Amino acid sequence: MRVRTTLVGATALVLSAALAAPAMAAAPGAGHSATREAVEAAVAGGVPGATVTARDAHGTWSATAGTGNLATGAPRSPADRYRVGSITKTFVATVLLQLEAEGRLSLDDTVAKWLPGVVTGNGNDGGRITVRQLLNHTSGIFNYTNDEDFGRAHFLKDGFFRHRYDTLTPAGLVAIAMGHQPAFAPGTAWAYSNTNYVLAGMVIRAVTGRSYAEEITRRVIEPLRLTGTSLPGTRSTLPRPSSRAYSKLAETATGPTYDVTELNPSLASSAGEMISTSADLTRFYEALLRGRLLPPHQLKEMKTTVPIPGAPNAAYGLGLADVTLPCGVHVWGHDGGIHGSSSDAVTTADGRHALAVNYNADWTGDTDAVAEAEFCGG
């Protein structure tokens, strides 16, 4: 059901379910017992802990299960701050669409117009790729997190502990991708690439003179009063309250479990560095789908989707996925994963029913089941 688009890539497929598609929440009046049972089942199946929040016409509901700290047994909190991975992409796309609405760029501008000389070499040509193609993953640009050397250095045990505090630059991440040929000619197919959103963040700076983090903060976080949401840049710790984050740091889901809470999130950049809470994420997607952040034309553009190969129940717009649940309910949102963290955040098309869930693990657990329980009932 989800669009599985991981930060880790081919090197360590079971690691972070990083940077992906949507989750879900129960018909109004049906309560949330099925949702609670779904997170408890995830913990029974091996997830250390879970935190979930839903918003609907009846108000806000939250629940937790399992532990937030394997060493102390401390529980998870509904107010936990956690790394949200690719959910960051919806925020980045929102800023670019706001800039389009202000007439400061066009989605049909080429990447080369704003970032001359950046996308080049090995058949890559920024003059043939548009900003829109970055946002809907039809650019063909190689996903830097699928680079084998990058994966060994940042997602497997020895490399992670050696490099967890390294600072990486957006230009350096893009350079990794430029060492590979594109997957296809721009606009001819679809393939998820974190490089697209690193470039999108660079475009925001080229247009505004400010970083994507500054623009997201002043355009989205502050107006919506998302007090638990931040873009940490190179800060390696999580703000409190927060739980520990756990990974196998391996290509299998067996073996020792490692605490990976501390890491320099610059390895994800504008493709997935953000920290948030379940309450903030439900508030953000609710506001977005209800038209509080974008004019109607830009929201329509964001919701104009392209097919995702192998995912007949999902399609991808501009930083926003459309998923049809087994019960027929459509939800819009994104999922995301990064070391020790797997998340989903979605809402119905009218923005009136939203859900966000997080597991403090990256090798196990099915957030889809939580979404289905919330939106489809038990």
N, C-alpha and C positions, 0 to 999 in steps of 0.2 A: 504494500500500500504506500509506504513512504518512498521518496526518491532518495536512495542511499547514495549520498555524495560525501565521502569522508575526507577529512583533512589528511589522514594518513596515506591514502593512496595504496598502490599495489604492494608496497613493501611490507606492510603490516595491517592486513585488511581487518583484523579483529580489534584493532586499537580504537581510536577515537571515531565514533560515528559522526565525524565533524562536519558541520556546514551543509545542511540538507533541506528536507521538505516538512510537511505538517503533522500535527496531532489533532485531538478532538475533545467534546463535553455533553449529559442526559437531557432528554426533552424537558422543557419547563414543567415544573410540578412533579417530575418523576423522582426527584431527589438525586443523591450522588452515591448511593450505596454500592452500585456496580463499579463506579470509579474507585471507591475506597478498596473494594475487593481486588480490583486489577492491580493497584500499587502494592497491596499486601501480597498478591500472588507473585509479583516481580521480585519482592524481597525473599519470599520463600524459594524462589528459583535461583537465587544467588546474588541479586543486586544488594549491595550493602545498605543503601537507604534511598528513599524517594520523598519528594515534596511536590505537591500539586495544588493548583488554585484554579477555580472556575468562577466565572461571572455570568449571570443571566438576570432575567427579570426579577428573580427572587433575592438578588443580592450577591455577595461574594462568599464563597465556600472554600476552605482549605483543609488539607489533610497531609499527614506525614506517615511514613512507615520505615522500619529498620533503623539503622544507626548512621550518624554522621561522622563517627570517629571509631574505627575498629580497635584502637588502642585503649580508649577510655569507656567506650559504650555509650557516649553521649548521643542523644537522639538528634535527628534532623529537625529543622525549624521551618515553619511556613514562610518565615522572613529571610531564609538563607539567600545570600549572594552566591552566584555560581557563574562559571564561564559558559556562555551560550553558543560559542562556535558560529556556525553559518547563519544563525538568526540575525547576526550583524548585517548580513547582506540586505535585508529588507530596509534597515535604517539607511544604509548607503544609497540604495535605489530611491528612497523617499527624498533624500536631499537633492539628488540629481534631477528628479522630476520637479521639485520645487524650483530649482534653477531654470529648468525649461519653462515653467509657468511664468517666471520673471523675465523671460526673453534673453537670458544670459548665455544659453547654449541651445542647441538642437540635438535631439537624440539621434538624428541622422548625420551629425558632424562626424568626421572621421577621427579616429584616435590620434592620427598624425597631426591633425589641426591643433590639438591641445598638448600632445606629448611628442613633438617632432623627434625622430631618431631613436625612440624608445623601443618600438615594436619593429624589429628588423633582423635580418639574418636567418639562414636556414629555411628560407621560403616564407618567413613571416613578413607581413607588410601592413603597417598601421594605416597606410593610405587607403586600404581596401576594407578596413574594419570600422564599423560605426559604434558609437556609444551604446546604442540600442542592442547591438549584438553582444557587447560585453555583458549587459544586464540580463539578457535572456539566454546566455550561454550558447550562442550560435556563431561565435567568432572563430572557432577551430583552434584557438591558442592552447598549447600544451598546459596541463595542470601541474604546476611546479611541485605540489606535494606528492606527485607520482614519480618524481625523479628518484632513482634508487639510492644515490648517494645522500640526498636530502633525507630520505626515509630512514636510512641506517643511522644518520647523525642525530635525528630528532625523535624517532618513534620506537626504536629498539633500545633495550636496557642499557647497554654500554654507552651508546651514543647519547641517549637522553641524559644520563647522569653526568656525562662529560660536557654537554652543551646546553643544559637546561636554562642557564642564565645568560646565554649569548644574546646580544642585540643584533637583529637582522634588519636590513633596510628594505623598503618597497622596491627600490631600484635593483637591489641584489636578488630579491625573489623573482622579479620579472626576468632578470638576466639568466636565471636558472632555466626558465621556460624557453627563452630565446635560444638556448642550446639544443633545443629539439625542434623538429619540423612540426608544422601544424597538423592537426588530425584530419582536417578537411578544409576546403575552400570556404571563406566566410559566407554565412547565410545558407549553406547547403545541407546542414545537418545540425544535430544537437549533442553536446557533450559537456558535462559539468566541469568547470575549471575554476579553481580558486584564483588563478592568475587574473581572470577577468575582473574580479572585484578588487584586487590590489591595484590594477590599472584604473578602475573606477574611482578609487580613493585618490589616486594621483591626479585624475582629471578634476576632481573637486578642488584640490589645491591650485591647479593651473587656472581655473575659472575664478576662484574667490580670493586667492592669495592667503587662504587659511587652510589648516589641515582638515581632513574629513572628521576627525574627532571634535575639533572646535565647532564645525558646522552642525554636526549631529547634536552636540550639546546645546547650542543656542537655538536650533530650529525645532528640535524634537524633545530632548530630555527636559529642558527647563520649562517650555510651555506646558507640557503634560505633567510636570512635577513628578518625574520618575526618579524618586529620591534614592532608589536602590540600584540605579543603572549608571554605569561609567565605562569609559574607554581608558584602560590602564596604561596604554603605551608600552613602556618597558618595565613597569612595576610588577614584580614577581609574586607578590602576596595577594590574597583575597581580603577584601574589607569584611569586617564583622557586622552582623552574625554570618557565619559561613561554616560549612562542613568540610571535612577532608575529601580529597578526590583520589580515586584508585584506578590503577591500570595493571595489566599483565605485562606490558612493554614487550610483547612477543607476537609472533605470527600465529600463535595458537591461543585458545582460551583456557589453557591449563597452566599449571605452574604457579610460582609465587605471585602474590599480590603486592604491588608497590604503591606507596604514597607519592602521588605526583602533583600535589596541590600547588607547590611553588614552581613556577616556570615563567620565563620571559615571553609574553604573548606577542612580541613583535614577529614571531615566526608565522603568525596568522594575519597580522596587519588588518587592513580593511576587509579582508575576507572572513575574519572571525575572531577578533580580539575582545569583543565586548563582554562585560559582566553585567548581570541583571538579576531580577527576582521574578518569581512566578506571578506575583501581583502586578508588577510593572509591565511584564510582557502581555498579560491579558489586557491591561489598560491601553498599551500601545496599539495592538492589533484591532481592538475595538474602535479606537479613535481613527485609525487609518481607514478601515472599511466603512466607517460612518461618514467619511468625507471631511474630517476635521483637520487633516494634514495636507490634503491635496485638492485642487479644484476638480470638478467632474471630468474634464477632458484628460487630465493627467492620471486620475484614478482609473479611468477606462483604459488608458495605455498600459498602466501597470497590470491590469487584469486581462490584457490581450495575450493569450498563451500560445505556446508552440508545443507540439507533441513531445513526449519523452519516450525514447525507444525502450521497449520492454516494460512499460508502466502504463497499461491501458486505462487505469483509473486515475491517472495524474497528468497534469500538464503544467508548464512553467511559464510565468509571465515575466515581469521585470522585478526580480528579487522577491517574488511571491509565487507560491505554488497553489494550484487548485487540485484538491483531492476529493474523490467521491468515495465515501465510506461504504462498507458492505450493506448498510441499511438505506443507501441512496442519498444520504445527507451530503451536501457539498460544504467543504471547509476550505478556508484560505489561510495560508500562513507559511511557516518554514520550520524545518528542524535543524538541529546543529549538534555537533559533537567536537570535542577537543579532549586532550589528555584527561582521563578521569571524569568525564562529564558527557552525558547524553540528554538532549532536551528536545521538546516539541512545543510549539506555540501556534494555536490556530483560533479562528473564529468563523462563525457563519457569515454568509455574504452580507447580511444586514448589520453585522457588528454587534448583535444583541446577545450572543452566546459565545463566550471565549473560554479557552483552557490553556494552561501551560503546565508542563510537567518536567521534572529533572530527576535523573538518576546520577548518583556520584560514582559511576563506573562507566567504562567504555567498552567492555568486552561482553556484556550480557544484558538481558532485559529487553522487553518489547514495549516501547512507549506507544506503539500503535494500539495495543490492547487497551491502554488507558483511554486513549482518544475514542476508540469505538465504544467503550463502556460509557463514557460521558455523553456522547452524542446519540448513540443508538440505544442505550439502556441495557440492562442485563437480561 
